[in-house]
Amino acid sequence: MNIQPYEAMAKLDLPEDERRELHNRAEALLKTFSALESVDTDDVTPLTTPLEVENVLREDTAAKLITREALLANAPEQYDGYFQVPKTLD
């Protein structure tokens, strides 16, 4: 593994001994995970989570709980069935 392109992407300028140490660590990490390449995953269904999760939310149904008039009853100012607020931008 040539570490120099990655060093440039991270905008690092490492001394040669640190570059060599980083190279050795990266190689060891890749060697550790290379064992996974031999695992047969052809008939394995991909998981999004290892937990068996079920949606526990209620069904989303539309319901009219309050009328527009009741909502606007306590509004300090209203215009044409909407809240009227002070102008904030010029």
N, C-alpha and C positions, 0 to 999 in steps of 0.2 A: 504494500500500500504506500503510495506516495502522498505524504502529508502536506506537501507544499501548496497544492491548489486549495485545500481546506484552510490552510493557514492564511492564504491570500483572501479567501472569502470572508474570514473572520477578522480581517485586517490586523493580523498579528505579525510580528517580526520576531520569531523565536531564535535563540542561539542554537547552534547545531546539537549540543548535548540535550537540550530540552526537546528539540524536534525528534531526536532519536528515541528518547524516553516515551514521548507521545506516540510515536510510531509503534514501539514495542507494546504499549498498553492497548492500542487499537487492534493490533494483530492478535493479542491474547483474547480480547473480547470477541473478535470475529471467529476465532478458533473455538471458543466456548459455545457460541451459537450455531456453529456449523453442524453440530450433531442433530439439529432440528431438520436439516435437509434430508436426512435418511428416513424421517417419519412419514409413513403412508397416510395421507389425508384425503384420498380420493372419495371415500364414502362418508366423510364427516361433514355434517351440516354446520355451517358457520354460526356462531353465537354472537348476539349483540350484548348479552350479559350472561354470566353463569348462573344467575338466580332465576327462579321461576316466578316471574312478576306478572301480575294480572292488573289490568286497569280497574281501579276502584272508584273512579269518578262517576258521578251520576250522568244520566243521559242529558245531553244538551238540548233542551226544549225551550222554545220562545214562549214567554208569558208576559202579559201586560200587568205589571204590579202596581203602577201608579199612573195617574193621568197627567197629561201635560199641564193642565190647569192647576192641579194639586202641587205639582213640582214648582211651578212659577208663582204660587200663592205668596211665598215669603221672599221673593226676589225683590231687591231694592228698586231695580228698574228692569223693564222688559219692553221688547218691541216686536210686534208681529209674531208672538208666540215663542220668542227666544229670549235668553238672558241678554241684557244689555250691559256692557262693561265699558269702563273708560278706555279711550284710545291710548295705546302704548307706543305706537310707532308713528312717526311723521311721514 
